[in-house]
Amino acid sequence: MARPRIGLDIGATAVRAVELSMRSSPPSVVRVAEAPLPPGAVSNGEVREPHAVTDALRELWQRGRFRSREVMLGVANQRVVVREVSLPWLADDELRQSLSFQVQEFVPIPIDEAVLDYHVLEEFENDGGRMQRLLLVAAHKSMVAQFVQAAEGARLSPVGVDLIPFAIVRSVGTIDGSGLDEEDFGDEALVEIGADVTSICVHAWGVPRFVRILPTGARLIDGSGEEDVDPPAPPPGIVELGDIFPKPEAKPNSMQLVTGRAGGFADEINSSLEFYLRQMRGTRITRVLVSGGGSQLPGLMELLADRVSAPVVPGRPLHRVTVDARLPGEDVERIEPFLAVPVGLALPGMRA
């Protein structure tokens, strides 16, 4: 029998988990829960107070009644480096064994303090030699260890730690051409806006080509500071899908986005995409899919659509799964932006 898969998102204001049943195709969302985090426990994408996060995870498992304690974690912060590098071709096992020696010059982290992984983008010939282009991921071991420590403190068993932009590709990205017209074919940009951190990933049919992690999120955009921009946490007890992520009350500072902050944020996303296009001559971005709690800030999607030179639409992390619960359509639509990360972490597929 196929074991359930659980994606665990440790965010700035809450911890969220999604359990997928793999007994159907597509997989089915069978459990979802959220538990709040105290201010400062997670900041700028890093765990600052592991014990506080552990307490929240214990509460999360009590609320969600998940059937497994094996979880896939995700990270995205300024202590993660993603670089495109070209190396002489080696078989995968040889490359993994020698990776730390071959990439030292590309990684601004002491190699013995880094966790390294990669994804092969393509193979090519150079002066008669066989080469391969990699998307290299390097993360500080101490930063990753804080996530693992917090999870293990709650008697959870992390089975892997993935890069959040890669998880978003699995949950939100268009990985085949079904339903698209010929003019829609091209690279796709995915933007996940959290409270403190925004992840940008450009991919081509599920293969990541470019990653940028911005130290900017919804709290900076709307000036809310330490106030939660995510909806309030659900009441204690068993959490059904329809009970979580209640509608947030409108805040004056988020109803009227500060033009300078929001405009600068939109311009930074656009400049990141333009940088990618300059590096990849002849490529075009056909759409920008936006997810995350920050995407719900009133007026932000419209501002992005005005500043970015490609159609901007909401990301739909539930389009690749089914929801095994009777939910009114409005509930699914309301909670969907918050599920891109945990659903992506739970889904199988390419990982860092």
WOBEL-V986396 format. One line per field, one symbol per residue. phi: phi as a letter, one per 40 degrees, with the letter a starting at -180 (. if undefined). Layout:
BEGIN
phi: ???
END
This chain:
BEGIN
phi: .cccbbcbbcccbabbbbbbcccbbcdbcbaaabbcbcdgcbbfgbccbdcccdccccccccccfccabcbbcbbaacbbbbbcbbbdcacdcccccbdcccbdccbcbddcbbcbaabccababafgbcbabbccbbbcdcccccccccccccgcbccibbcddcccdccbccbaccgbcdcccicbbbbbbccbbbbbbbbbfgbcbababccbacccccgcfccccccccccchcbcdcccfcccccbdcccbccdcccccccccccccccddcccbdgcbbcabbbbgdccccdgccccccccbcadbbccbcccbbbbcacbddccdcccddcbdccccccccicbc
END
